[in-house]
Amino acid sequence: MKTGIIFISFFLFTAAAFPLEPDEILIIANSDSAQSVQLAKYYCKERLVPKENILTLSLGKNLDYEISRDDYNKKIVEPVRNKLLDPQFFKIRCLLTTYGVPARVGGRGTLKGYEEELKLLKQRLDEKKNLLTKNKQDVLEFPKEQRKEIEQQILIIQTNIDRIEGRETGASADSELTIVLSGDYELYRWQVNPLANRFLPETTRILMVSRLDGPSFEIAKGLIDKAIRAEKKGLTGTAYIDSRFSESPKGRQDSLFKKYDDSLLALAQMLREKSNLLVVEEKTPALFEPNQCPDTAIYFGWYSLQKYIDSFKFVDGAIGVHIASFEAVNLRDANSTQWCPAMLTRGVTATIGAVAEPYLSAFPDPKDFVEHLLDGDCLVEAYAKTNPFNSWQMVLIGDPLYKPFKSPR
């Protein structure tokens, strides 16, 4: 199913061209929540964003974390697009969603008009599976290559079934909003982020998106205050990097795990060479133990799925990212053991997480992300340039204008 988007062919947008300015941010607030509107106004005051850059939408008093696909299109996409198509707001490059705005969008459901194709695909799938099952019972099995070919056919058929039935079409609301003006796209899994791949079609306008949110209004508001305090002196403290598989060759055989593990190792080395932060590494399958990490300025590591380890004492301005699935599913639950809400409750200033299963390849490369910050990019610019996919599961939480390092290295 394609979503119709209006092209703006005369507007070539690139996040790399100029630093993000306050008047280039559009703040989205829930008009049914006094706290959401208050947060938007507070951000305008503290970051000198024009008040007319607040877009209030009626999204309910319950502060729902998830919104249906139909309601998302009607209540969020349409008014946001109309605002951005107003010549007064052509300059907007960044959207900032606030506490009270849904963070997750439901799936689109089964495509209409594909009933017969779906029926045939399911028949073919059963035939292929039965072929393999019967073959296992025979004395002579298929040759390995023939069996592998049938398994590949099963995978392709199942993928087509999933696409028609609308599986994996839910997403982070913020991730969907990055391409609200980008053209037609199919709602199935993800869209490659042109900014991260340094490729930008002439008719593409990609928006940067960040979120001020968390287990409470006070925590969301604190993300602004801590970022501003940290900027006044520059981020100081210790960087804790947990590369996990560095001393476990078996765990590094998978190429994608190796890619991210190598990036964590490179991040630690880069911070030693190009920042004033003390760097502490954990290179074994163990995690940092409780209360082991005072003065945490940066944390990147893995892998404790939805089981936060209370290891860190975060300084103002701290950035913490745990590379694991589902860590932002319960973002507004102060008692959650997921890493994003737990770190926010304990004082982290910025984090990245997933509102559903994102797969490992969806995470920004740790070393590249931090390197952009060291080069003087603000938080949302660094994320936009390293986030692999749009229309997918990841969410950036923090003040988009936050610059943790006082000046480019």
Buried (B, 14 or more C-beta within 10 A) or exposed (E): BEBEBEBBEEBEBBBEEEEBEBBBBBBBBBBBBEBBBBBBBBBBEBBEBEEEBBBBBEBBEEBBBBBBBEBBBEBBBEBBBEBBEEEEBBEBBBBBBBBBBBBBBBBBBEBEEBEEEBEEBBEBBEEBBEBBEEBEEEEEEBEEEEBEEBEEBBEEBBBBBBBBBBBBBBBBBBBBBBBBBBBEBBBBBBBEBBBBEEEBEEBBBBBBBBBBBBBBBEBBBBBBBBBBEBBEEBBBBBBBBBBBBBEEEEBBEEEEBEEBBBBBBBBBBBBEEBBEBBBBBBBEEEBBEEEBBEBBBBBBBBBBEBEBBBBBBBBBBBBBBBBBBBBBBBBBBEEBBBBBBBBBBBBBBBBBBBBBEBBBEBBBBBBBBBBBBBBBBBBBBBBBBBBBBBBBBBBBBBBBBBBBBEEEE
